[in-house]
Amino acid sequence: LRADIVAVASNHADYAQLAGSYGVPFHHFPVDSTSREAQELRILDLVERERIDLVVLARYMQILSPRLCEALAGRAINIHHSFLPSFKGAQPYHQAHARGVKIIGATAHYVTPDLDEGPIIDQDVAHVDHAMTPAALIRIGSDIESRVLARTADLDSALQRLEHANARLDDFARRDGLTGLYNRRHLDEVLGD
């Protein structure tokens, strides 16, 4: 990924050692029905303190509160392990196997209060057959999820760079009284850092 990963936060401590091996700080925020609000406040505190631009939910398997979804609107994405809109929720590869599907996939979408309903950013698929086990589908699906995540993070990064460039162009236009007509020299001056 062309991004700086500044933290990994999880409700399980399983990947603390892996994150540490890459020099990425790991934050264990356990959650249950009685601690959800406090756990989400810890997540928001981390996002604000570290000035995090993009929150990636990968295998998080918790439904975020509407309050947290609103606070992270437009900067939280979920990598869902199915080709949405099919097989929402838990164990989609088992659902796909039970239905005998011939294509499995992964979907990256923006997080909204509606479970797995946010605007889709990217998807990918692989062809499978009826002889494959759910375990085989999970292995194939994991590779698809990785590809979708990499493309999505790059896309989100590109969109942020474009938004930044557009803001700088707007500032330049206001300063010089222009109305959005820029030649190559202006673009090079504005984008040249």
Secondary structure, DSSP 8 states (H G I E B T S, - for coil): --S----EEESSSTTHHHHHHTT--EEE----TTTHHHHHHHHHHHHHHTT-S-EEEES------HHHHHHTTTSEEEEESS-TTSS-SS-HHHHHHHHT-SEEEEEEEE--SSTT-S-EEEEEEEE--TT--HHHHHHHHHHHHHHHHHHHHHHHHHHHHHHHHHHHHHHHHHHHT--S---HHHHHHHH--
